[in-house]
Amino acid sequence: MFYDGPMKFPTPLTRAILVKRYKRFLFDAILEDGREITGSCPNTGSMLGLTDPGSPIWMSEHDSPTRKYRYALELVEADGTTVGINTGLPNKIVEEAIRNGDIGPLSDYADMKREQKYGQYSRIDILLTDETRLPAYVEVKNVHFIRTPDLAEFPDSPTKRGAKHLDELGDMVEAGYRAVMVYLVQRSDCQRLKICRDLDSNYSKAFERAIARGVEALAVRCHITPQEIRFDRLIPIDEPGL
């Protein structure tokens, strides 16, 4: 992997100005020396509010001969803060935070595994096991959407897959296990999180069902710089319907 652990970028990121993001996987940018480049975008979501032309961005640089694009988008400067957009990082960041004991409700498990099969056709992001405790099935979602100061929101577009994950976590609780949804907020300007009912009412309903069935929900805020992305602190989640 390019990352030396989930927190630090092993080589300096390259700063540029965003021209446009398109086809979900691509973006155009202008380097500080004036060169125009096309890079890959490791986020297939809407990235609502993070794709304005002229936004300062930070990119990782890769020299592998098997890669089509040398640059990959990592960070976007928006709303006066730095936002992580790489959806390949949240699982790693949460895993490291759990190992460090930063996420208290998930600490002190003896073993951790990634991408374990569960349910009918799914894989859980993180499975925590211990001889003295119920296994904990942990699903991780990336969050970077904000419309109101201090308030992170999820999702930023409809996600049937996300609703399915909530229902599957509820199934695990009813089967006698522990199930936890972790929302990883890749920005440091949010004091709380809420489920975005107006952009995806089905997900909001699935969240309410999951909570009623005993699924736990945690929101983790990150501290982000061009050098690292690391755990900052837990933030509260607004009650459903508020």
C-alpha positions, 0 to 999 in steps of 0.5 A, a space after each residue: 500500500 502507498 500509505 505507511 499505516 492509515 495516519 501519515 502520508 509517507 511522502 509529501 502531497 502535491 498542491 494544485 488547483 482543481 479545474 473539474 471533477 468528472 466521470 466520478 473517477 477523474 479530475 483535472 487540475 493545474 499544478 503550481 508550476 502551471 502544468 495541467 494534469 488529469 488524475 484519479 479520484 478515489 471517491 465515487 460519491 457525489 462529493 457534494 460541496 467539494 468539487 468547485 473549480 478553483 478549490 485548492 487540492 492536495 494529491 498523492 503522487 505515484 510512479 508505478 508503471 501499472 498506474 494510468 494516472 500519476 496523481 490521486 486526489 486526497 484532500 480538498 480545501 473547502 469551507 475554511 478547512 481541509 477535507 479528506 475525500 479518499 474513501 479507501 482510508 476510513 477503514 484504516 483510520 478507524 482500525 488504527 484508532 481502535 488499536 490505539 484505544 481512542 474509540 473507547 466503546 470499541 477498545 480492549 478487544 483481543 483480536 481484529 479482522 478486516 473484510 470478514 463475510 457475514 449476512 448473506 452476501 456481505 463483508 463487514 469492515 472490521 470484526 472485533 472478537 474477545 473470549 470475554 465479550 460478544 463479537 462486535 461487527 463494525 461497519 465504517 462510513 466516510 463522511 465529508 458533507 456539510 451544509 450547516 456550520 459545525 454539522 456533518 451530514 450523511 449521506 450526501 446522496 441516496 445509498 441503497 447499499 448503505 441502508 442494506 448495511 444498516 439492516 444487516 447490522 440489525 440482523 446481527 444484533 438479533 442473532 446475539 452479536 454486537 453491531 456498530 456503525 462508525 461514521 468517520 468524519 474526514 474534516 475537523 470543523 464539525 461538532 456533531 453529525 446527523 443523518 441526512 433525511 432530505 437527501 435520502 429518506 430511505 437511509 434515514 428510516 433504515 438508521 432509525 430501524 437499526 437503532 431501534 433493533 440495538 445497533 450502536 452508532 458512533 461518529 469519529 472526527 478526524 484531524 487532517 493536514 497534508 502530512 497526516 489524517 488521524 483520530 481527533 475525537 468522538 462527536 455526538 449524533 443527533 437523535 433521529 428525526 431532529 
